[in-house]
Amino acid sequence: MHDPVFVIHGVANRDRKEFTSVVSALAAAAGVDMVPVHWGDLGAQEQFINAALPTYRPDAEALRDHQERQDLLAAPVTAAVFARALDEAQQLSHVDAAVRERLDARDDEEVEGLRDHGRRNDLDPDQVLEYVREAWTDTEWLCHVDDAQLLRETGSALAHSLLDENDPDLDDAYHGLRGGGIDSDGRLRSLVRRRLNDLDRVAGAAVQAVGARLNHTVRSRFGPGATRFLGDVLVYQRHQAAVQARVRQVIDEVDPGLGRSPDRPVRIAAHSLGGVIAVDMATATVPLWTESLVTFGSQAAFFHVCDPRGGQLPPYGGSVPVHLPPSLNRWTNLWEPLDMLAFAASKVFRLHDGSAPVDLPVSHQASIGMWTHSAYWNLPYVASVIGDVMRQDQPMPPC
């Protein structure tokens, strides 16, 4: 009779009861006896993460620093509009079309109403565009706009404001305060620049307001979750001994002799960071002797390439794979194509007999969506591979 397979979870597993239930279902699907190793209570604390989040202030001053503006423009929330895929000529073509359309529409309205619109005839679209072109490069936000609709709305609003400034039917007192209608090229140039700057400030204020709110919402809503994922990695890096002691404790509760010598190796299945823990323990100076290891969605090779793990493992030099000690006898590593947290092991490592760990791709299923890192537990193929490996059979071919 085989000893049970010990199952080590990865990051963000806080509920021991839930994890035990997941392992029970996996054991039934794989056809092997399994023991859950829960260490999530030793992971990162996320209950106080809000204390570290910046406070959103809707009345905060506008961004003054050039780099701050560039950072906000590069953020995903604004990149779709402010991507600057259009060059200046293309941008101004949209503005020009809207200016002409607005001026033509007002002229048509006045002709139909038999109004005297002599002042409005002073607004030459070609001249307006010339002055827009002069002022365009001085804008902070509009010059980055890549959205045709926004550019057309900008042109329409600019034309509308110029028409209002030049409307002879507006109140005389208003005109007195504004300095009268447009009566010269200099006046038009100045007016175009001022109105364009006004629109630029509105665009900037809108971007900052949306960006700040989105940033605050993302931090508040996803901060605790991010802490569980990234925080657990950081906690493990600092407190490996405590986490590994928990693994050892669970094994000892089954049989204190398991994993302490090549005569009584353990069998382990591990997800995500659990795979890193398993490899670290199997290759430590005093190793956890491991007969068969199945990892899924794991990062052991990535961690070792970035930061050599130590123990019995030399650093990876880039050309020659790192030889694993005999204390890790067999290793099968599963990865799902859309799982950004899954890495291959066969290029970085070699087993003690010279063979490579077996990397097996797991076919993507549309039903599991885009976030696939947690999907392995319920995939029949994963259970089948674990069952076959743990029964000392050859791993199944890629599905």
C-alpha positions as CSV (number, residue, x, y, z in Angstrom):
1,M,0.0,0.0,0.0
2,H,1.4,3.4,-1.0
3,D,1.8,6.2,1.4
4,P,-0.5,9.2,0.7
5,V,0.3,12.0,-1.7
6,F,0.8,15.2,0.1
7,V,-0.8,18.2,-1.6
8,I,0.7,21.7,-1.0
9,H,-1.3,24.7,-2.1
10,G,0.1,28.0,-3.4
11,V,-0.7,31.6,-2.7
12,A,-4.0,33.1,-1.4
13,N,-5.4,30.0,0.3
14,R,-6.7,31.1,3.6
15,D,-9.6,28.8,4.2
16,R,-8.4,25.4,5.5
17,K,-11.8,23.8,5.2
18,E,-12.2,24.9,1.6
19,F,-8.7,23.6,0.7
20,T,-9.4,20.3,2.3
21,S,-12.6,19.9,0.3
22,V,-10.7,20.8,-2.9
23,V,-8.0,18.2,-2.2
24,S,-10.7,15.6,-1.4
25,A,-12.3,16.1,-4.8
26,L,-8.9,16.0,-6.5
27,A,-8.1,12.7,-4.7
28,A,-11.3,11.2,-5.9
29,A,-10.6,12.2,-9.5
30,A,-7.0,11.0,-9.4
31,G,-7.8,7.8,-7.7
32,V,-5.1,8.2,-5.1
33,D,-5.1,8.9,-1.3
34,M,-4.2,12.5,-0.6
35,V,-3.4,14.6,2.5
36,P,-3.8,18.4,2.3
37,V,-0.9,20.5,3.6
38,H,-2.4,23.9,4.5
39,W,0.0,26.7,5.3
40,G,-2.2,29.7,4.3
41,D,-2.5,30.9,7.9
42,L,1.2,31.7,7.8
43,G,0.8,33.8,4.7
44,A,0.6,37.6,4.2
45,Q,-1.8,39.7,6.3
46,E,-4.2,41.7,4.2
47,Q,-6.6,43.0,6.8
48,F,-4.7,46.2,7.2
49,I,-3.7,46.9,3.6
50,N,-6.1,49.9,3.4
51,A,-3.8,51.7,5.8
52,A,-1.1,51.7,3.1
53,L,-3.3,52.9,0.3
54,P,-3.2,56.6,-0.8
55,T,-6.3,58.6,0.1
56,Y,-8.3,59.7,-2.9
57,R,-8.9,63.5,-2.8
58,P,-11.4,64.7,-5.4
59,D,-10.2,68.3,-4.8
60,A,-6.5,67.4,-5.4
61,E,-4.5,69.9,-7.4
62,A,-4.0,69.2,-11.0
63,L,-0.9,67.4,-12.1
64,R,1.9,69.8,-12.4
65,D,4.9,67.5,-13.0
66,H,5.6,66.4,-16.6
67,Q,6.5,62.9,-15.6
68,E,3.2,62.5,-13.6
69,R,1.3,63.5,-16.7
70,Q,3.2,61.0,-18.8
71,D,2.7,58.2,-16.3
72,L,-1.1,58.9,-16.3
73,L,-1.2,59.1,-20.1
74,A,0.6,55.7,-20.2
75,A,-1.9,54.0,-17.8
76,P,-4.3,51.5,-19.4
77,V,-7.4,53.6,-18.5
78,T,-6.2,56.6,-20.6
79,A,-4.0,54.9,-23.2
80,A,-7.0,54.0,-25.3
81,V,-7.9,57.6,-25.8
82,F,-4.5,59.3,-25.4
83,A,-2.4,56.7,-27.3
84,R,-1.1,59.2,-29.9
85,A,-1.4,56.7,-32.7
86,L,-2.6,59.6,-34.9
87,D,-0.1,62.2,-36.0
88,E,-0.8,65.9,-35.6
89,A,-2.1,66.2,-39.2
90,Q,-4.6,63.5,-38.6
91,Q,-5.7,64.9,-35.3
92,L,-6.2,68.4,-36.8
93,S,-8.1,66.9,-39.7
94,H,-10.8,65.8,-37.3
95,V,-10.8,69.2,-35.5
96,D,-11.0,71.0,-38.9
97,A,-13.9,68.9,-40.1
98,A,-15.9,69.7,-37.0
99,V,-15.1,73.4,-37.1
100,R,-16.2,73.7,-40.7
101,E,-19.4,71.6,-40.0
102,R,-20.3,73.8,-37.0
103,L,-19.7,77.1,-38.9
104,D,-21.6,75.9,-41.9
105,A,-24.5,74.8,-39.8
106,R,-24.7,78.2,-38.1
107,D,-24.6,80.0,-41.4
108,D,-27.4,77.9,-42.8
109,E,-29.5,78.6,-39.7
110,E,-29.0,82.3,-40.1
111,V,-29.8,82.4,-43.8
112,E,-33.0,80.5,-43.2
113,G,-33.9,83.0,-40.5
114,L,-33.0,86.0,-42.7
115,R,-30.7,87.3,-40.0
116,D,-27.9,89.7,-40.5
117,H,-24.9,87.5,-39.7
118,G,-22.2,89.8,-41.1
119,R,-19.9,89.4,-38.1
120,R,-20.0,85.6,-38.3
121,N,-18.7,85.9,-41.8
122,D,-15.4,87.1,-40.2
123,L,-14.8,83.6,-39.1
124,D,-12.7,82.0,-41.8
125,P,-12.3,78.2,-41.2
126,D,-8.9,78.2,-42.9
127,Q,-7.7,80.9,-40.6
128,V,-9.2,79.3,-37.5
129,L,-7.4,76.0,-38.4
130,E,-4.1,77.9,-38.9
131,Y,-4.4,79.4,-35.4
132,V,-5.4,76.0,-34.0
133,R,-2.3,74.4,-35.5
134,E,-0.1,77.1,-34.0
135,A,-1.5,76.4,-30.5
136,W,-1.9,72.6,-30.7
137,T,1.6,71.7,-29.8
138,D,1.4,73.8,-26.6
139,T,-1.5,71.8,-25.3
140,E,-0.7,69.3,-22.5
141,W,-3.5,66.7,-23.1
142,L,-5.3,67.3,-26.4
143,C,-2.1,66.8,-28.4
144,H,-2.1,63.2,-27.2
145,V,-5.7,62.5,-28.1
146,D,-6.2,59.4,-30.4
147,D,-10.0,59.3,-30.3
148,A,-11.7,60.8,-33.4
149,Q,-14.9,61.5,-31.6
150,L,-13.2,63.5,-28.9
151,L,-11.2,65.4,-31.5
152,R,-14.4,66.3,-33.4
153,E,-16.2,67.4,-30.2
154,T,-13.2,69.6,-29.4
155,G,-13.4,71.2,-32.8
156,S,-17.2,71.6,-32.5
157,A,-16.9,73.2,-29.0
158,L,-14.2,75.5,-30.2
159,A,-16.3,76.7,-33.2
160,H,-19.3,77.2,-31.0
161,S,-17.4,79.3,-28.5
162,L,-16.0,81.5,-31.4
163,L,-19.4,82.0,-32.7
164,D,-20.8,83.0,-29.4
165,E,-17.9,85.5,-28.9
166,N,-18.8,87.0,-32.3
167,D,-22.6,87.0,-31.9
168,P,-23.9,90.6,-32.4
169,D,-27.2,89.7,-30.7
170,L,-25.5,88.9,-27.3
171,D,-26.0,91.4,-24.5
172,D,-23.9,94.6,-25.0
173,A,-22.7,94.4,-21.4
174,Y,-21.3,90.9,-22.0
175,H,-19.5,92.2,-25.1
176,G,-18.1,95.1,-23.1
177,L,-16.6,92.7,-20.6
178,R,-15.3,90.4,-23.3
179,G,-13.7,93.3,-25.3
180,G,-16.2,93.2,-28.2
181,G,-16.4,90.9,-31.1
182,I,-13.6,89.6,-33.3
183,D,-12.3,92.5,-35.3
184,S,-8.8,91.5,-36.3
185,D,-6.6,88.6,-37.0
186,G,-4.8,89.2,-33.8
187,R,-8.0,89.0,-31.8
188,L,-9.0,85.7,-33.5
189,R,-5.6,84.2,-32.9
190,S,-5.7,85.1,-29.3
191,L,-9.3,83.9,-28.9
192,V,-8.5,80.5,-30.5
193,R,-5.5,80.0,-28.3
194,R,-7.5,80.9,-25.1
195,R,-10.4,78.6,-26.0
196,L,-8.2,75.8,-27.0
197,N,-6.4,76.1,-23.7
198,D,-9.7,76.1,-21.9
199,L,-10.7,72.8,-23.6
200,D,-7.3,71.4,-22.9
201,R,-7.7,72.1,-19.2
202,V,-11.1,70.4,-19.2
203,A,-9.7,67.3,-21.0
204,G,-6.9,67.2,-18.4
205,A,-9.2,67.6,-15.5
206,A,-11.4,64.8,-16.8
207,V,-8.6,62.4,-17.3
208,Q,-7.1,63.1,-13.8
209,A,-10.5,62.7,-12.2
210,V,-11.2,59.4,-13.9
211,G,-7.7,58.2,-13.5
212,A,-7.6,59.0,-9.8
213,R,-11.0,57.4,-9.1
214,L,-10.1,54.3,-11.0
215,N,-6.7,54.1,-9.3
216,H,-8.4,54.4,-5.9
217,T,-11.1,51.8,-6.8
218,V,-8.6,49.3,-8.1
219,R,-6.4,49.7,-5.1
220,S,-9.3,49.4,-2.7
221,R,-11.0,46.5,-4.4
222,F,-8.0,44.5,-5.5
223,G,-5.4,45.5,-2.9
224,P,-6.3,42.7,-0.4
225,G,-6.3,40.1,-3.2
226,A,-2.9,41.4,-4.6
227,T,-1.6,41.2,-1.1
228,R,-2.6,37.6,-0.8
229,F,-0.9,36.7,-4.0
230,L,2.3,38.8,-4.0
231,G,2.4,39.1,-0.2
232,D,2.5,35.3,0.2
233,V,5.5,35.1,-2.0
234,L,7.3,37.8,0.0
235,V,6.3,36.1,3.3
236,Y,7.6,32.8,2.1
237,Q,10.9,34.3,0.9
238,R,11.5,35.7,4.4
239,H,9.9,32.9,6.4
240,Q,10.8,29.7,4.5
241,A,11.6,27.8,7.7
242,A,8.2,28.3,9.2
243,V,6.3,27.3,6.1
244,Q,8.5,24.3,5.5
245,A,8.2,23.3,9.1
246,R,4.4,23.2,8.6
247,V,4.9,20.8,5.6
248,R,7.2,18.7,7.7
249,Q,4.6,18.7,10.6
250,V,1.8,17.4,8.4
251,I,4.1,14.6,7.0
252,D,5.2,13.7,10.5
253,E,1.6,13.3,11.6
254,V,1.2,10.6,9.0
255,D,4.6,9.0,9.5
256,P,7.7,10.6,11.1
257,G,9.9,8.5,8.9
258,L,8.6,9.7,5.6
259,G,10.9,11.8,3.5
260,R,13.9,11.6,5.9
261,S,15.8,9.0,3.8
262,P,15.9,7.6,0.3
263,D,14.3,4.5,1.7
264,R,11.0,6.3,2.6
265,P,10.6,9.1,0.1
266,V,7.3,11.1,-0.1
267,R,5.1,11.8,-3.0
268,I,3.9,15.4,-3.5
269,A,1.5,17.3,-5.7
270,A,1.8,21.1,-5.5
271,H,0.2,24.1,-7.0
272,S,1.9,27.5,-7.8
273,L,4.1,28.6,-4.9
274,G,3.5,25.1,-3.4
275,G,5.7,23.8,-6.2
276,V,8.5,26.1,-5.2
277,I,8.2,25.0,-1.6
278,A,8.3,21.4,-2.6
279,V,11.4,21.9,-4.8
280,D,13.1,23.9,-2.1
281,M,12.6,21.2,0.4
282,A,13.6,18.4,-1.9
283,T,16.9,20.1,-2.8
284,A,17.8,21.5,0.6
285,T,21.0,20.6,2.3
286,V,19.0,18.3,4.6
287,P,16.4,17.4,2.0
288,L,12.9,16.1,2.0
289,W,13.4,12.9,0.0
290,T,10.8,13.0,-2.8
291,E,10.0,10.0,-5.0
292,S,7.5,11.8,-7.3
293,L,6.6,15.4,-7.6
294,V,3.8,16.8,-9.8
295,T,3.6,20.6,-10.0
296,F,1.0,22.6,-11.8
297,G,1.0,26.3,-12.5
298,S,4.3,26.6,-10.6
299,Q,7.3,28.9,-10.7
300,A,10.3,26.9,-9.4
301,A,12.4,27.4,-12.5
302,F,11.5,31.1,-12.7
303,F,12.5,31.7,-9.1
304,H,15.8,29.8,-9.5
305,V,16.7,31.8,-12.7
306,C,15.9,35.1,-11.0
307,D,17.3,34.3,-7.5
308,P,19.3,31.0,-7.1
309,R,17.5,28.9,-4.4
310,G,20.6,27.6,-2.7
311,G,20.7,24.3,-0.8
312,Q,22.1,21.7,-3.2
313,L,21.3,23.8,-6.3
314,P,24.1,25.7,-8.1
315,P,23.0,28.9,-9.9
316,Y,21.7,28.6,-13.5
317,G,24.4,29.9,-15.9
318,G,22.3,30.2,-19.0
319,S,23.5,27.3,-21.1
320,V,23.9,24.2,-18.9
321,P,20.9,23.0,-17.0
322,V,21.1,22.7,-13.2
323,H,21.4,19.1,-12.0
324,L,18.9,18.2,-9.3
325,P,20.1,15.9,-6.4
326,P,18.9,12.3,-6.1
327,S,16.5,13.5,-3.3
328,L,14.2,14.7,-6.1
329,N,13.7,11.5,-8.1
330,R,11.0,12.4,-10.6
331,W,9.3,15.6,-11.6
332,T,6.3,16.2,-13.8
333,N,5.4,19.9,-14.4
334,L,2.0,21.0,-15.9
335,W,1.3,24.4,-17.4
336,E,-1.7,26.0,-19.0
337,P,-1.1,28.3,-22.0
338,L,-2.9,31.3,-20.6
339,D,-1.5,30.9,-17.1
340,M,1.0,33.8,-16.7
341,L,2.2,32.3,-13.5
342,A,3.1,28.9,-14.9
343,F,6.7,28.2,-16.0
344,A,8.6,25.3,-17.7
345,A,11.2,23.3,-15.8
346,S,12.9,21.2,-18.4
347,K,15.2,23.9,-19.8
348,V,16.5,24.9,-16.4
349,F,16.8,21.6,-14.6
350,R,18.0,18.0,-15.1
351,L,17.2,15.1,-12.8
352,H,20.1,13.2,-11.3
353,D,19.9,10.5,-14.0
354,G,20.4,13.2,-16.7
355,S,16.8,13.3,-17.9
356,A,14.7,16.4,-17.9
357,P,11.7,17.1,-15.8
358,V,8.6,16.4,-17.9
359,D,6.8,19.5,-18.9
360,L,3.2,18.8,-20.0
361,P,0.9,21.5,-21.5
362,V,-2.7,21.5,-20.3
363,S,-5.1,22.4,-23.0
364,H,-7.0,25.6,-22.5
365,Q,-10.8,25.3,-22.0
366,A,-12.9,28.2,-22.9
367,S,-15.2,27.5,-20.0
368,I,-12.6,28.5,-17.5
369,G,-12.1,32.0,-18.9
370,M,-9.0,34.1,-19.0
371,W,-7.8,33.6,-15.4
372,T,-6.5,30.1,-15.5
373,H,-4.1,29.9,-12.6
374,S,-6.6,28.5,-10.2
375,A,-8.3,26.2,-12.7
376,Y,-6.0,23.2,-12.5
377,W,-7.7,21.7,-9.5
378,N,-10.9,21.0,-11.4
379,L,-9.4,19.9,-14.7
380,P,-9.8,16.1,-15.4
381,Y,-6.5,16.0,-17.3
382,V,-4.5,17.3,-14.3
383,A,-6.1,14.7,-12.0
384,S,-5.3,12.0,-14.6
385,V,-1.7,12.9,-14.8
386,I,-1.3,13.1,-11.0
387,G,-3.0,9.6,-10.7
388,D,-0.8,8.1,-13.3
389,V,2.5,9.6,-12.0
390,M,1.7,8.6,-8.4
391,R,0.9,5.1,-9.5
392,Q,4.4,4.9,-11.0
393,D,3.1,4.9,-14.5
394,Q,4.5,6.9,-17.3
395,P,3.0,10.4,-17.6
396,M,0.2,10.8,-20.2
397,P,1.1,12.5,-23.5
398,P,0.0,16.1,-23.9
399,C,-3.7,16.5,-24.3
